[in-house]
């Protein structure tokens, strides 16, 4: 069994739209700056465009939580961690992400699935709760 959860479809679509905007800014800066002789515009436009491509790539498209039969792999924007199922004591949802607690007192936070404060306050069951339930069920068995 292997199941992967990523950033919500709406979040990934927003990231792709933002990336397309960043690419457009980069191309426009290169073309207009070269044509008009504005070297500084090229650098600023290219830098902004590059940031507009890298930020969604790291924060909207890369994060994921993968549950296998033996471990949970947490892939965050800059770092990946693997936690054996036998080491997991709990999985809690929150605004900052899914918090996976281990026997040694450490915790790993997964950014891919988050629960809004509004959902927490109203007691609404979300996708993040489903992920936490699946991890807890596998960790116990």
N, C-alpha and C positions, 0 to 999 in steps of 0.2 A: 504494500500500500504506500502510495506517495501522493500527497496532496499539497499544492502550492497556492498560497494567497498572495495577491499583489495589492498595490494601491488601487482604490476603487476605479471603475471605468471612467467616471467623470473626472477624477484627478489625473488619470493618464491622458485623457483627451485634452484637458486644459494644458498639460505639460507639452503635448505635441503641438498644440496651437501656439503656445509661447515659443517653442523651438522654431517653428516656421517663421514667426515674427522676428526672432533673432537672426535667422539666416537671411531674411529679407533686409534687415538693417545692415548686416555685414556686406551683402552684395551692393546695396545702394551706396554705402559709404565708400566702398572701393571704386565703384563706377563714377560717382559724382565727384568724389575727392580727386581722383586722377584726372578727370576732365577739367575741373575748375582750378586745379593746382593747390588744393587745400590738403596738405600732408597731415596736419593735425586732425582734420575731420576724418581722415582715413583711419588713424590710430584710435581715436575715440569711438567711432562707429564700429570698427572691427572689435575693439575690446568689449563694448557693450553687447554687441551681437554674439560674441563668443560666450560671454557670461549668460546671455539669454538662451544659449543652446546647452551649456554644461549644467546649469542649475536644474532645469527640468529633467535632464537626463539622469542626474544623480538622485534627485528627490522625488520624481514622479514615475520614472520608468525602472530604476534599479531595485528599490526596496522590495523584499519578498520574505515570506515565512514559508518554509517547506517542512512538512511533517512526513517522516518516513517511519518504517517499523522500528528503527533503533535510535533515532535522534531527531532534533529540531534544528534546522539550519535557519539562522536569522541573517538576512542580507540587508544591511543598512546602507546609506549613501557612501560612506567611506570605509566601512569595515564589515566583515562577515564573521559570524561565530557559529560554532556547532555545539549543541548541548545534548549529551546523551539523555534519553528518556528516563533512565534510572536515577539521574541526578536531579530531576525536576520535582519540586514540591508543590508548586502552585503556578497558575497563570492568571494574571489580573488585567482587566481592561482599564483604559484611562485615556485622557486627552493627549498625553505624550506618547501613547502607543501601547502595545501589549507588553506587559512586564512579566517575564518568565523568571521565577525564583528557583534557586538551586539549594541543595542540601548544605553546601558550605557557606550559605548566607549571601552569596553573590546574586546579582540579578542581571538579566540581559533584556534590553528593551528593543522591541521590534517596531520600527516606524511604519511598516506597510499597512498595519491595521490599527486604527484608532477609534476611540469612542468619544463622541462629543460630550461636552459638559451637559448640554441640554438633554441628551439621551440618558446620561447618568442620573440627572436630577429627576427626570420623569419616569425612570425605571424601564425605559424602552429596551427591548432586546435587539441587538445589532449584529452585524457581520463579525465584529470584533469579539462579541460574546460567543458566537459559533466557533471561532478559531480557538478561543481560550478553552471552551468545553471539549473540543476535539483533542487538544494537547493534554488536558487533564485526564481525559478518558484513556488515552494511549499511555500516559505516564503511570497510571494506576495499574493497568493490566500487564 
